[in-house]
Amino acid sequence: MTKREELEAALANARAARDWGDAEDARAEVGRQKERAEWERTRADYHKACDEWERVRAAPDKASSEYEKARADWISARADWDKVDAEYSRIRADDAAVMEEQRKARLERDAAYNAALDALDELNQTETTIRKELEAAFAKASADREIATVEWQTAKAAATKARADWEKARADWEKAITEWEGICARWEKARGALDELDRGGSHEKNTKET
């Protein structure tokens, strides 16, 4: 696994852990909202029963069925309220500790996610810097290559011309040698003929003298 793959995997895990923790916190908050709604509903019922009980208790007829019903409803609502209020108070006390743990866990998740994100960003920046350096080096090398190619082609053309000139000069030299050899052969032939003539003249002179 490459360094990038390791960092991307770490970031994905940190993101998943953060999202899972957020979802759990959201579900816990929904539960707290339901508990508060139940507490508020029970309190409203209790206050409603209290109001009804106060209204009926102020009436002159204390033995009426309405009086007894209002009193019983009030007692029942108060019992429910006392139970729910006590439970809600306990839950709120527990929730305070739970919410503090959730806050700390959230900070840890965020720190892990941010660290993973920063590490990947640092790698991206490093790779970007390296890529820029390599691209600059490649651009310079390409420019140098273009210049060298032009110089090489110029030198190649000059070498080709020089070789053609040399081959022409050699051909001219070989031609001159051939011509010189031909001239020398003719010279030798002419000299031989002259020598032969000279020898013939001398022989004829000697014959006459004899």
C-alpha angles and dihedrals in degrees: 000000000000125000090254092051090050093050093045090050090049091049092049091050092047091049092049091049091048093048092046091050091048090051091050091048090050091051091049090050090052088053091050091049090052091049091049091047090052090048092050092046092051091046090051090050090049093050090046090052090046091052091048091046092050090049094050095040089058090057117101095232105079094171098058121119090238089058093052092044093050090047092049092046090049093050091047093046090048091051090049091046093049090050096046093042092051092047092046091049089051091047091048090052090049091044091055089061092040092049090050089052089047090051092051092045090049091052090050092048092048091047091050092047093046091047091051091046092048091049091052091045090051090051090048091051092047091049090046090052092047091047091051090049092048092046090050091048090047092049090051091046090049091051091047089048091052091051092045090048091053091047091047092049090048091049091046091052090048091048091048090050091045091050090048089049090048093048090048091048090049090049089049089048093049090047091050090049090050091049091045091050089049091050091046090050091051090046091052090047092050091047091049091050090049093048090049090049091050091049091048092051092050092051092051091050092051090050092053092049090053 
